[in-house]
Amino acid sequence: MPCYTPNPSRHQKKLIKAQVEKPDLTLKDIVKPNQIRCKCSATQSKFHNFEISYEEIEKEVLKMFSTWTITDKEYQAYIGFIGNRLDDIRLEAMEKNNTIQFEINKIK
């Protein structure tokens, strides 16, 4: 679903001024959510050429998340899972570093 602004040239001066401070800013970073439109480009979809603004998407997402409840038990299980995953990533990185260091020492 590609996103666009109806009149991007209207924001060019503001974008150029903002890029002086932060060069990696794009047009999506400086326009408001109600100015960004998303359009369904899948020709086989029944929603072909259907448009919706980012603001409407944000409202629906917030509405959906407001109905979720997370218990303390679920939260603690998530924290444990993330901790284990981070430990795995750290161990993988250490193994890669050790392998690289071994190869460097072997060459020396």
Backbone as CSV, one residue per row, in Angstrom:
resi,resn,N_x,N_y,N_z,CA_x,CA_y,CA_z,C_x,C_y,C_z
1,MET,0.851,-1.168,0.000,0.000,0.000,0.000,0.898,1.232,0.000
2,PRO,1.127,1.832,-1.156,1.994,3.008,-1.214,1.346,4.237,-0.564
3,CYS,2.190,5.045,0.041,1.714,6.259,0.702,2.190,7.478,-0.069
4,TYR,1.386,8.522,-0.027,1.734,9.738,-0.755,1.048,10.930,-0.108
5,THR,1.493,12.118,-0.471,0.799,13.346,-0.086,0.182,13.920,-1.347
6,PRO,-1.037,14.427,-1.258,-1.704,14.922,-2.459,-0.942,16.006,-3.211
7,ASN,-0.234,16.882,-2.499,0.494,17.959,-3.163,1.878,18.092,-2.531
8,PRO,2.842,17.227,-2.914,4.147,17.237,-2.245,4.953,18.512,-2.462
9,SER,4.747,19.208,-3.573,5.529,20.422,-3.829,5.215,21.531,-2.817
10,ARG,4.039,21.457,-2.204,3.634,22.446,-1.207,4.551,22.415,0.020
11,HIS,5.177,21.257,0.283,5.990,21.083,1.484,7.488,21.167,1.210
12,GLN,7.902,21.459,-0.008,9.315,21.414,-0.358,10.164,22.417,0.427
13,LYS,9.690,23.648,0.598,10.471,24.646,1.345,10.690,24.199,2.786
14,LYS,9.626,23.692,3.397,9.713,23.224,4.777,10.677,22.038,4.880
15,LEU,10.642,21.144,3.893,11.528,19.981,3.883,12.988,20.407,3.730
16,ILE,13.255,21.326,2.831,14.626,21.791,2.610,15.178,22.450,3.872
17,LYS,14.355,23.250,4.536,14.776,23.912,5.766,15.057,22.880,6.866
18,ALA,14.218,21.861,6.972,14.392,20.833,8.004,15.592,19.935,7.709
19,GLN,15.903,19.726,6.439,17.027,18.858,6.080,18.375,19.499,6.377
20,VAL,18.412,20.798,6.626,19.659,21.453,7.002,20.136,20.902,8.347
21,GLU,19.201,20.728,9.286,19.543,20.207,10.603,19.665,18.690,10.601
22,LYS,18.733,18.011,9.933,18.729,16.539,9.882,18.621,16.111,8.427
23,PRO,19.745,15.772,7.788,19.744,15.477,6.350,18.915,14.268,5.935
24,ASP,18.675,13.315,6.842,17.936,12.130,6.424,16.423,12.266,6.567
25,LEU,15.917,13.427,6.832,14.467,13.616,6.894,13.846,13.454,5.512
26,THR,12.648,12.901,5.516,11.899,12.766,4.264,10.600,13.545,4.382
27,LEU,9.867,13.563,3.314,8.605,14.290,3.300,7.634,13.735,4.343
28,LYS,7.647,12.419,4.547,6.749,11.796,5.530,7.045,12.236,6.949
29,ASP,8.282,12.683,7.206,8.656,13.106,8.555,8.129,14.492,8.913
30,ILE,7.826,15.311,7.931,7.442,16.689,8.251,5.962,16.993,8.041
31,VAL,5.253,16.129,7.336,3.824,16.390,7.138,3.021,15.742,8.252
32,LYS,1.824,16.236,8.472,0.950,15.719,9.517,0.273,14.438,9.036
33,PRO,-0.141,13.558,9.963,-0.761,12.294,9.570,-1.998,12.449,8.681
34,ASN,-2.745,13.525,8.873,-3.947,13.690,8.044,-3.602,14.136,6.621
35,GLN,-2.316,14.494,6.375,-1.892,14.902,5.036,-1.300,13.743,4.234
36,ILE,-1.073,12.603,4.890,-0.515,11.441,4.204,-1.662,10.489,3.872
37,ARG,-1.719,10.066,2.634,-2.769,9.166,2.167,-2.147,7.832,1.771
38,CYS,-2.859,6.759,2.000,-2.439,5.433,1.561,-3.470,4.946,0.558
39,LYS,-2.982,4.339,-0.518,-3.872,3.904,-1.588,-3.571,2.450,-1.915
40,CYS,-4.595,1.618,-2.008,-4.431,0.213,-2.361,-4.134,0.120,-3.853
41,SER,-2.971,-0.458,-4.172,-2.572,-0.533,-5.573,-2.728,-1.940,-6.149
42,ALA,-3.207,-2.884,-5.358,-3.391,-4.256,-5.844,-4.607,-4.309,-6.760
43,THR,-4.376,-4.560,-8.036,-5.479,-4.518,-9.003,-6.481,-5.639,-8.785
44,GLN,-6.057,-6.773,-8.223,-6.982,-7.879,-8.020,-7.808,-7.731,-6.736
45,SER,-7.486,-6.741,-5.920,-8.211,-6.532,-4.667,-9.525,-5.812,-4.901
46,LYS,-10.508,-6.123,-4.044,-11.785,-5.410,-4.143,-11.663,-3.979,-3.619
47,PHE,-10.546,-3.671,-2.958,-10.308,-2.324,-2.444,-9.382,-1.525,-3.365
48,HIS,-9.235,-1.946,-4.604,-8.363,-1.259,-5.556,-8.736,0.218,-5.629
49,ASN,-7.730,1.079,-5.523,-7.868,2.540,-5.525,-8.583,3.090,-4.288
50,PHE,-8.760,2.276,-3.245,-9.321,2.761,-1.985,-8.257,3.583,-1.274
51,GLU,-8.625,4.746,-0.755,-7.683,5.626,-0.064,-8.100,5.827,1.384
52,ILE,-7.093,5.969,2.240,-7.346,6.245,3.648,-6.188,7.100,4.164
53,SER,-6.464,7.988,5.098,-5.393,8.843,5.631,-4.705,8.148,6.804
54,TYR,-3.468,8.554,7.075,-2.730,8.013,8.217,-3.471,8.296,9.516
55,GLU,-4.112,9.428,9.586,-4.836,9.799,10.800,-5.931,8.776,11.107
56,GLU,-6.649,8.342,10.082,-7.696,7.342,10.279,-7.108,5.996,10.689
57,ILE,-5.956,5.657,10.114,-5.284,4.405,10.487,-4.858,4.464,11.944
58,GLU,-4.278,5.591,12.367,-3.850,5.751,13.756,-5.020,5.615,14.716
59,LYS,-6.157,6.215,14.391,-7.337,6.133,15.258,-7.789,4.688,15.425
60,GLU,-7.811,3.930,14.337,-8.253,2.539,14.401,-7.261,1.677,15.181
61,VAL,-5.978,1.928,15.005,-4.973,1.159,15.741,-5.078,1.454,17.241
62,LEU,-5.227,2.729,17.592,-5.382,3.092,19.004,-6.640,2.481,19.601
63,LYS,-7.712,2.465,18.835,-8.958,1.862,19.304,-8.754,0.366,19.557
64,MET,-8.044,-0.301,18.647,-7.799,-1.733,18.789,-6.923,-2.014,20.016
65,PHE,-5.838,-1.234,20.189,-4.948,-1.463,21.320,-5.587,-1.097,22.654
66,SER,-6.539,-0.206,22.664,-7.165,0.198,23.926,-7.999,-0.930,24.531
67,THR,-8.350,-1.931,23.744,-9.153,-3.038,24.274,-8.284,-4.172,24.812
68,TRP,-6.983,-4.143,24.567,-6.098,-5.201,25.034,-5.742,-5.015,26.499
69,THR,-5.697,-6.105,27.212,-5.197,-6.068,28.586,-4.107,-7.125,28.719
70,ILE,-3.048,-6.764,29.381,-1.936,-7.675,29.586,-1.769,-7.874,31.083
71,THR,-1.780,-9.136,31.493,-1.622,-9.431,32.911,-0.144,-9.353,33.282
72,ASP,0.105,-9.280,34.585,1.477,-9.233,35.071,2.219,-10.520,34.697
73,LYS,1.514,-11.645,34.753,2.127,-12.930,34.398,2.567,-12.935,32.929
74,GLU,1.724,-12.429,32.037,2.068,-12.352,30.627,3.250,-11.412,30.402
75,TYR,3.245,-10.297,31.111,4.330,-9.324,30.995,5.656,-9.934,31.443
76,GLN,5.646,-10.633,32.573,6.870,-11.258,33.077,7.357,-12.350,32.124
77,ALA,6.424,-13.102,31.524,6.816,-14.126,30.548,7.470,-13.472,29.330
78,TYR,6.937,-12.348,28.897,7.516,-11.616,27.761,8.912,-11.116,28.101
79,ILE,9.080,-10.543,29.290,10.385,-10.046,29.722,11.388,-11.194,29.760
80,GLY,10.971,-12.356,30.269,11.855,-13.520,30.307,12.243,-13.973,28.906
81,PHE,11.272,-13.983,27.996,11.542,-14.384,26.613,12.536,-13.441,25.959
82,ILE,12.327,-12.144,26.118,13.225,-11.154,25.512,14.625,-11.275,26.112
83,GLY,14.700,-11.466,27.418,16.008,-11.628,28.059,16.750,-12.827,27.503
84,ASN,16.045,-13.955,27.341,16.673,-15.158,26.780,17.114,-14.920,25.346
85,ARG,16.303,-14.257,24.581,16.642,-13.995,23.175,17.867,-13.082,23.071
86,LEU,17.933,-12.062,23.929,19.093,-11.173,23.931,20.358,-11.915,24.345
87,ASP,20.225,-12.844,25.290,21.382,-13.657,25.670,21.858,-14.498,24.493
88,ASP,20.923,-15.085,23.744,21.282,-15.883,22.565,22.006,-15.031,21.530
89,ILE,21.500,-13.828,21.290,22.128,-12.929,20.321,23.531,-12.550,20.780
90,ARG,23.691,-12.282,22.075,25.002,-11.923,22.616,25.981,-13.077,22.459
91,LEU,25.536,-14.303,22.740,26.406,-15.468,22.596,26.805,-15.698,21.136
92,GLU,25.853,-15.531,20.216,26.164,-15.667,18.787,27.204,-14.638,18.361
93,ALA,27.042,-13.411,18.826,27.992,-12.355,18.474,29.376,-12.662,19.051
94,MET,29.417,-13.165,20.290,30.703,-13.515,20.898,31.378,-14.651,20.130
95,GLU,30.588,-15.643,19.694,31.154,-16.751,18.925,31.723,-16.257,17.594
96,LYS,31.005,-15.371,16.940,31.507,-14.809,15.684,32.798,-14.032,15.916
97,ASN,32.797,-13.215,16.966,34.002,-12.433,17.279,35.184,-13.346,17.598
98,ASN,34.925,-14.412,18.364,36.003,-15.341,18.703,36.537,-16.045,17.456
99,THR,35.641,-16.422,16.556,36.054,-17.068,15.313,36.914,-16.118,14.477
100,ILE,36.472,-14.884,14.369,37.235,-13.887,13.611,38.592,-13.649,14.261
101,GLN,38.602,-13.545,15.587,39.870,-13.311,16.297,40.804,-14.503,16.124
102,PHE,40.260,-15.722,16.146,41.064,-16.926,15.933,41.697,-16.904,14.553
103,GLU,40.934,-16.528,13.538,41.456,-16.458,12.171,42.536,-15.388,12.061
104,ILE,42.344,-14.265,12.732,43.350,-13.191,12.728,44.640,-13.681,13.374
105,ASN,44.498,-14.351,14.530,45.688,-14.859,15.226,46.396,-15.930,14.405
106,LYS,45.643,-16.752,13.691,46.223,-17.804,12.876,47.033,-17.193,11.729
107,ILE,46.526,-16.106,11.150,47.226,-15.438,10.056,48.513,-14.776,10.567
108,LYS,48.462,-14.212,11.773,49.652,-13.547,12.346,50.718,-14.592,12.579
